[in-house]
Amino acid sequence: MNLHGIRTLRAGLRPESRRRTDPEAEHHALVEETEYVIQADRSGFKYVWASEHHFLDEYSHLSANDVFLGYLAHATERIHLGSGIFNPLPQVNHPVKVAEKVAMLDHLSGGRFEFGSGRGAGSHEILGFLPGVTDMNATKEIWEETIAEFPKMWLQDEYQGFTGKHWSLPPRKVLPKPYGAAHPAMWYAAGSPPSYAMAGKKGLGVLGFSIQKVSDMEWVLDSYKNAIKEAEPVGGFVNDNVMVTSTAICAETHAKAVEVALGGGLNYLQSLLFRYHDTFPRPEGIPQWPELLPEYTEEIIELLIAEELMICGDPDEVFRQCKRWEQAGADQLSFGLPIGIGYEDTMNTIKLIGEHVIPKIDTDPVHRTTRFRQAATQ
């Protein structure tokens, strides 16, 4: 098995330190994001995921990721474009409007769009749309009620309609229909280990935004693979795919990669992650916001590399680190490129991985999800 497609993942971040020195930091960050994806397309990356988040100052300003993805559909040629996520909770986005956006992006990208869904980042985001909710698990019931309706909206000539606890719609033609006979691959953003098996049972691919090291994730990946063997897919086909995410920094030498990492403000980004993703398991020693993790030293960076908590090094080291995820059972690997790292160093990471790592680790020119989608129409 190969890792079927190394991905680049960005979130539209804007650290406080950057906007203090640049009054147009938000604009520049968003424009740079598009340039990173265009370069990733040229460098042979197979997927890019654009998150939908709201109210998460500094952490993510990519609230209108459908607009962002629409631009990229025209600006790129072969890279698959994924919503990581579109939030289908009716209090955030009406499910029918989500189905319409997915089908439209499917057309504009020529069948390169992938539909990732999820329930939101944590209490700060969720409670903005569901005030008064005291149990964050309440969103699970809403998502469960909704997810199986999307294939019906896409594939039924006239959608039969829906009456549920949280939303309803009379019979209507939901337009446009997807590009071709099948629909885009469906994914679920899993923030906790039990979510992997749940997604597998539904035949969904997993967008694994995990913060654990490789060895600690092996049993989680196994639980997904075991569950998907008995999948009862909510969609038109099973998307047997589990993606994991890791910070990635690549440079010409190990010393240069560590130097770049040291200047990236990774401690601040990690602190923001736990500030907003407060439904994630919190490892021991993570302080409560606004207290920050201490600034990373060279010793900490080396420890994170040794503990397989980040991908960092020269191209040969990055290749070996990617292979570890393959050995653990991951199908795909997503690279988070920290915004605290400058434009040139970020571009260099993309180019070096494209030139030296991807050709050795991904020898299949066809996207894994494309094969699943094509098989569903035969």
Backbone torsions as a table, in degrees:
resi	resn	phi	psi	omega
1	MET	NA	138.8	172.8
2	ASN	-106.5	160.2	167.6
3	LEU	-72.4	110.5	-173.0
4	HIS	-82.5	72.0	172.3
5	GLY	109.2	104.1	171.7
6	ILE	-79.0	139.7	-171.9
7	ARG	-117.7	160.2	171.0
8	THR	-114.3	135.2	-175.1
9	LEU	-128.2	125.7	178.6
10	ARG	-131.2	159.0	-175.3
11	ALA	-131.1	6.1	179.4
12	GLY	68.7	49.3	-175.0
13	LEU	-83.8	157.7	178.7
14	ARG	-149.8	83.4	-178.1
15	PRO	-62.0	152.1	-178.9
16	GLU	-57.3	-37.6	-178.3
17	SER	-62.3	-30.8	-178.8
18	ARG	-76.8	-42.6	-176.6
19	ARG	-75.7	-16.7	174.8
20	ARG	-67.9	-30.8	-176.4
21	THR	-102.9	-10.0	-177.8
22	ASP	-135.2	106.9	-178.3
23	PRO	-64.8	-16.9	178.2
24	GLU	-112.1	32.7	-175.7
25	ALA	-59.4	-41.4	-178.4
26	GLU	-61.5	-46.5	179.2
27	HIS	-62.0	-47.1	-177.9
28	HIS	-63.4	-39.2	179.8
29	ALA	-63.4	-43.8	-178.8
30	LEU	-65.8	-40.2	178.4
31	VAL	-65.8	-41.9	178.2
32	GLU	-61.5	-37.2	178.1
33	GLU	-56.6	-44.3	180.0
34	THR	-63.8	-37.5	-179.3
35	GLU	-68.3	-35.3	176.6
36	TYR	-63.4	-42.0	-178.9
37	VAL	-68.1	-40.6	178.6
38	ILE	-61.6	-41.6	178.0
39	GLN	-67.9	-39.0	177.7
40	ALA	-61.0	-39.0	176.7
41	ASP	-60.3	-45.5	179.9
42	ARG	-67.8	-28.9	-174.4
43	SER	-89.5	3.2	173.8
44	GLY	93.4	7.4	174.1
45	PHE	-65.0	146.3	-174.6
46	LYS	-95.0	-27.9	-175.4
47	TYR	-140.7	150.6	166.4
48	VAL	-132.4	140.2	179.6
49	TRP	-118.4	128.8	179.2
50	ALA	-112.8	121.5	-174.3
51	SER	-81.2	154.2	167.9
52	GLU	-110.5	115.6	176.1
53	HIS	-137.7	155.5	-178.9
54	HIS	-134.9	139.5	172.0
55	PHE	72.8	8.6	-172.5
56	LEU	-97.0	75.3	-177.1
57	ASP	-54.0	133.2	-178.9
58	GLU	75.2	-36.2	-175.4
59	TYR	-79.0	-47.8	179.5
60	SER	-154.5	124.7	176.6
61	HIS	-112.6	13.9	-175.7
62	LEU	-90.6	60.1	-175.6
63	SER	-71.2	-34.9	-178.8
64	ALA	-102.8	62.7	-175.6
65	ASN	-68.8	-20.0	175.8
66	ASP	-66.2	-37.7	177.0
67	VAL	-66.7	-44.8	178.5
68	PHE	-58.0	-45.2	-178.8
69	LEU	-69.0	-33.2	176.5
70	GLY	-63.1	-40.4	175.7
71	TYR	-62.7	-44.5	-177.3
72	LEU	-67.8	-27.8	177.2
73	ALA	-58.5	-34.8	179.3
74	HIS	-86.3	-30.1	-172.6
75	ALA	-85.6	-11.0	-178.8
76	THR	-121.0	169.0	-175.2
77	GLU	-117.7	-40.6	-171.7
78	ARG	-129.9	-21.9	-176.5
79	ILE	-66.1	139.0	176.5
80	HIS	-81.0	141.7	-173.9
81	LEU	-111.7	120.2	-175.1
82	GLY	-119.3	144.9	171.5
83	SER	-86.4	112.1	-177.4
84	GLY	-121.6	49.0	37.0
85	ILE	-140.0	174.3	150.4
86	PHE	-100.2	131.0	179.4
87	ASN	-89.2	112.2	-174.8
88	PRO	-92.9	8.2	176.9
89	LEU	-64.6	129.1	-173.8
90	PRO	-59.9	-24.2	177.1
91	GLN	-71.4	-18.0	179.9
92	VAL	-103.7	-55.4	178.5
93	ASN	-140.1	124.7	179.1
94	HIS	-59.9	134.6	-176.4
95	PRO	-54.5	-37.1	179.4
96	VAL	-63.8	-41.1	179.2
97	LYS	-66.8	-32.8	174.3
98	VAL	-64.5	-46.0	179.5
99	ALA	-59.6	-40.5	178.8
100	GLU	-63.9	-43.2	179.8
101	LYS	-63.6	-42.6	-180.0
102	VAL	-60.4	-48.2	-178.7
103	ALA	-65.4	-38.5	178.7
104	MET	-64.7	-44.0	178.5
105	LEU	-67.0	-31.6	175.8
106	ASP	-60.5	-43.4	178.0
107	HIS	-68.0	-49.6	-174.0
108	LEU	-65.0	-26.9	179.3
109	SER	-93.0	-1.8	-177.8
110	GLY	68.3	35.8	178.2
111	GLY	87.3	17.2	-178.5
112	ARG	-98.8	5.4	-176.2
113	PHE	-89.4	144.4	177.9
114	GLU	-127.6	134.8	-173.1
115	PHE	-98.8	102.7	171.5
116	GLY	-100.9	136.1	179.5
117	SER	-126.0	165.9	178.5
118	GLY	-172.6	-172.7	-169.4
119	ARG	-116.8	5.7	179.9
120	GLY	108.5	163.7	-169.0
121	ALA	-81.7	-31.6	-174.2
122	GLY	168.9	-169.3	-171.3
123	SER	-63.5	-36.7	-177.3
124	HIS	-62.0	-43.4	180.0
125	GLU	-76.0	-49.0	-174.6
126	ILE	-62.7	-43.7	-177.0
127	LEU	-71.2	-14.2	172.1
128	GLY	-65.4	-28.8	-179.5
129	PHE	-106.2	-23.3	-179.4
130	LEU	-124.3	66.8	-178.0
131	PRO	-61.5	141.2	178.5
132	GLY	92.9	-12.4	177.6
133	VAL	-68.8	131.0	-179.1
134	THR	-106.1	-17.4	-179.9
135	ASP	-118.1	114.0	-177.9
136	MET	-63.6	-20.4	177.7
137	ASN	-68.3	-9.9	178.1
138	ALA	-60.6	-28.1	-179.6
139	THR	-70.5	-22.4	179.6
140	LYS	-63.6	-42.8	179.4
141	GLU	-62.0	-39.6	-179.6
142	ILE	-66.9	-46.1	179.4
143	TRP	-63.0	-43.1	180.0
144	GLU	-60.3	-38.3	-179.6
145	GLU	-66.7	-26.0	-168.2
146	THR	-99.8	-37.3	-164.0
147	ILE	-60.7	-36.8	-176.5
148	ALA	-74.8	-10.3	-179.1
149	GLU	-79.6	-21.7	-175.5
150	PHE	-62.8	-48.4	178.0
151	PRO	-59.1	-33.5	177.5
152	LYS	-65.9	-42.1	178.3
153	MET	-62.0	-36.8	-177.7
154	TRP	-79.0	-38.1	-168.4
155	LEU	-100.3	-24.5	176.6
156	GLN	-79.0	134.4	179.7
157	ASP	-56.2	-50.3	169.8
158	GLU	-119.1	117.8	179.9
159	TYR	-58.5	131.9	-172.8
160	GLN	-67.7	-11.4	-178.1
161	GLY	90.8	170.6	-174.4
162	PHE	-153.3	138.2	172.5
163	THR	-130.3	110.5	-177.7
164	GLY	-128.2	-172.1	-179.6
165	LYS	-74.1	-32.8	-170.8
166	HIS	-111.5	-16.7	177.0
167	TRP	-162.4	163.6	179.3
168	SER	-153.6	161.2	178.0
169	LEU	-157.3	134.1	174.1
170	PRO	-72.7	167.6	178.0
171	PRO	-55.0	131.6	-178.9
172	ARG	-152.6	153.7	169.1
173	LYS	-80.9	115.3	178.5
174	VAL	-92.4	117.9	-171.1
175	LEU	-128.0	150.1	-2.9
176	PRO	-77.4	166.0	169.8
177	LYS	-79.5	158.9	179.5
178	PRO	-61.5	167.5	-179.8
179	TYR	-77.5	112.9	-178.3
180	GLY	92.8	-172.8	-172.0
181	ALA	-79.7	-27.5	-178.8
182	ALA	-101.9	-175.7	179.0
183	HIS	-116.0	166.2	178.8
184	PRO	-60.4	153.4	176.5
185	ALA	-59.5	143.7	-177.4
186	MET	-110.1	138.1	-177.1
187	TRP	-133.3	161.6	175.4
188	TYR	-131.5	133.4	178.8
189	ALA	-83.0	110.6	-174.9
190	ALA	-100.8	120.7	179.4
191	GLY	-101.4	-10.5	-179.1
192	SER	-137.6	152.4	-176.2
193	PRO	-53.1	-42.5	-178.9
194	PRO	-62.1	-22.7	-178.6
195	SER	-67.6	-25.5	-180.0
196	TYR	-63.6	-50.1	-179.7
197	ALA	-65.3	-37.8	178.1
198	MET	-59.7	-45.4	179.3
199	ALA	-64.5	-40.9	178.9
200	GLY	-60.0	-41.6	179.1
201	LYS	-62.5	-27.5	179.2
202	LYS	-92.1	1.5	179.4
203	GLY	75.3	21.2	-178.2
204	LEU	-96.6	144.5	167.5
205	GLY	-69.9	156.6	-179.7
206	VAL	-110.4	128.5	167.6
207	LEU	-93.6	98.0	-170.6
208	GLY	-91.3	89.1	178.9
209	PHE	-84.3	72.0	-173.2
210	SER	-97.5	155.1	178.9
211	ILE	-120.0	20.3	-177.7
212	GLN	-102.6	160.9	179.2
213	LYS	-78.8	168.4	-171.5
214	VAL	-56.5	-50.7	-175.0
215	SER	-62.6	-31.9	179.7
216	ASP	-76.6	-13.8	-178.6
217	MET	-97.0	-11.0	-174.0
218	GLU	-59.8	-42.9	-178.8
219	TRP	-69.4	-29.6	177.8
220	VAL	-68.1	-43.8	178.3
221	LEU	-64.7	-37.6	176.3
222	ASP	-62.2	-40.0	-179.3
223	SER	-63.5	-36.6	177.0
224	TYR	-66.0	-48.4	-176.6
225	LYS	-63.9	-35.3	176.9
226	ASN	-69.2	-40.1	-178.2
227	ALA	-68.5	-38.2	-173.6
228	ILE	-73.8	-17.2	175.2
229	LYS	-62.9	-28.7	-179.5
230	GLU	-110.7	27.7	-173.7
231	ALA	-63.4	141.2	166.0
232	GLU	-112.9	89.0	-167.2
233	PRO	-65.5	137.1	174.6
234	VAL	-78.2	-19.7	179.8
235	GLY	-102.4	-170.6	-178.3
236	GLY	-77.4	-8.9	177.8
237	PHE	-159.9	160.7	177.1
238	VAL	-82.7	129.8	175.6
239	ASN	-104.4	85.5	-177.0
240	ASP	-78.8	86.7	-173.2
241	ASN	-151.5	128.6	171.1
242	VAL	-127.1	123.0	179.4
243	MET	-106.6	142.0	173.7
244	VAL	-122.0	158.1	-174.4
245	THR	-120.3	139.9	175.3
246	SER	-145.4	143.6	168.5
247	THR	-58.8	139.4	-177.6
248	ALA	-135.7	129.7	175.4
249	ILE	-138.4	122.9	179.7
250	CYS	-126.7	135.7	177.4
251	ALA	-142.5	175.7	-175.8
252	GLU	-64.3	-30.8	179.6
253	THR	-132.5	160.9	177.2
254	HIS	-61.3	-45.0	-178.0
255	ALA	-60.0	-40.8	179.4
256	LYS	-66.6	-40.0	179.8
257	ALA	-63.3	-42.1	178.0
258	VAL	-65.2	-39.5	177.5
259	GLU	-60.9	-43.1	178.2
260	VAL	-63.4	-43.6	179.9
261	ALA	-61.3	-39.0	-178.8
262	LEU	-62.4	-30.7	-179.5
263	GLY	-92.1	7.2	-172.4
264	GLY	-92.2	-1.3	-179.3
265	GLY	61.1	36.9	-175.1
266	LEU	-64.8	-30.2	178.7
267	ASN	-65.4	-36.3	-179.6
268	TYR	-70.3	-42.5	178.0
269	LEU	-61.8	-42.2	179.0
270	GLN	-65.4	-36.9	177.6
271	SER	-65.0	-40.1	177.3
272	LEU	-64.8	-38.4	179.7
273	LEU	-57.2	-47.0	-178.5
274	PHE	-78.0	-19.0	173.9
275	ARG	-65.1	-45.1	-173.4
276	TYR	-96.2	-36.6	179.4
277	HIS	-88.1	63.1	-174.6
278	ASP	-78.8	1.2	172.7
279	THR	-93.2	-8.7	175.7
280	PHE	-70.8	148.9	169.8
281	PRO	-58.2	132.4	-177.1
282	ARG	-100.4	111.6	178.5
283	PRO	-61.2	153.1	178.5
284	GLU	-60.0	136.5	177.2
285	GLY	95.8	-5.3	177.5
286	ILE	-81.9	119.4	-176.5
287	PRO	-74.9	160.2	175.4
288	GLN	-82.0	135.1	176.8
289	TRP	-59.6	139.6	12.7
290	PRO	-89.4	6.1	174.1
291	GLU	-66.5	138.2	-175.0
292	LEU	-107.5	154.5	166.4
293	LEU	-60.8	147.5	177.9
294	PRO	-63.6	153.2	178.1
295	GLU	-59.8	141.3	-177.5
296	TYR	-74.9	134.1	173.4
297	THR	-97.3	174.0	176.3
298	GLU	-60.3	-37.1	179.4
299	GLU	-64.7	-39.5	178.8
300	ILE	-66.5	-42.7	178.6
301	ILE	-59.8	-45.8	179.7
302	GLU	-63.2	-37.1	178.4
303	LEU	-66.1	-42.5	178.2
304	LEU	-60.9	-38.5	177.3
305	ILE	-66.5	-47.3	-177.7
306	ALA	-63.4	-35.1	-179.9
307	GLU	-85.0	5.5	178.1
308	GLU	60.4	37.8	177.5
309	LEU	-99.9	-4.7	173.1
310	MET	-156.8	155.2	175.5
311	ILE	-99.4	120.9	-174.3
312	CYS	-160.7	131.2	177.1
313	GLY	152.4	-164.6	175.5
314	ASP	-79.5	172.2	-175.1
315	PRO	-56.5	-38.1	179.2
316	ASP	-65.9	-40.8	177.9
317	GLU	-64.9	-43.5	179.9
318	VAL	-61.3	-40.6	177.4
319	PHE	-59.1	-47.0	-179.1
320	ARG	-65.0	-36.9	179.4
321	GLN	-67.5	-37.9	176.1
322	CYS	-65.0	-39.0	-180.0
323	LYS	-62.5	-29.8	177.5
324	ARG	-61.5	-39.6	178.4
325	TRP	-68.0	-35.9	175.6
326	GLU	-61.9	-44.7	179.9
327	GLN	-63.3	-29.1	180.0
328	ALA	-77.8	-13.6	177.2
329	GLY	111.8	7.0	178.4
330	ALA	-75.0	141.0	175.2
331	ASP	-86.8	-33.6	-176.5
332	GLN	-143.2	155.1	-176.8
333	LEU	-129.2	127.6	-179.0
334	SER	-106.2	132.2	179.6
335	PHE	-98.6	119.0	170.1
336	GLY	-87.2	123.4	-176.3
337	LEU	-106.5	103.6	-170.0
338	PRO	-61.1	133.9	-176.9
339	ILE	-68.8	-21.7	178.0
340	GLY	-67.8	-12.9	177.0
341	ILE	-88.8	137.1	-172.9
342	GLY	-65.4	166.5	-176.3
343	TYR	-57.8	-49.3	-175.6
344	GLU	-65.8	-40.9	179.6
345	ASP	-68.0	-35.2	177.1
346	THR	-66.8	-45.9	176.7
347	MET	-59.7	-38.4	-179.4
348	ASN	-64.6	-40.8	176.4
349	THR	-58.4	-47.1	-178.7
350	ILE	-61.8	-46.1	-176.9
351	LYS	-67.4	-43.5	-179.2
352	LEU	-64.6	-42.6	178.0
353	ILE	-64.7	-41.3	178.7
354	GLY	-62.8	-37.1	-176.6
355	GLU	-82.1	-38.8	-168.5
356	HIS	-112.2	-22.5	-173.3
357	VAL	-105.5	-51.9	-175.7
358	ILE	-57.3	-44.0	-179.4
359	PRO	-60.4	-24.9	-178.4
360	LYS	-90.7	-19.6	-172.6
361	ILE	-113.6	-14.9	-178.9
362	ASP	-134.8	96.9	-175.9
363	THR	-100.6	1.9	-178.8
364	ASP	-97.1	115.0	-178.1
365	PRO	-71.6	-15.5	-177.6
366	VAL	-97.4	138.6	178.2
367	HIS	-68.2	138.6	-179.8
368	ARG	-56.3	-43.3	-179.6
369	THR	-68.4	-29.4	176.4
370	THR	-63.2	-40.1	178.6
371	ARG	-64.2	-42.4	178.6
372	PHE	-62.1	-43.2	-177.2
373	ARG	-67.4	-41.8	179.3
374	GLN	-65.2	-39.9	180.0
375	ALA	-63.1	-30.2	-179.2
376	ALA	-68.1	-18.7	-177.8
377	THR	-99.9	-2.1	-176.5
378	GLN	-93.1	NA	NA
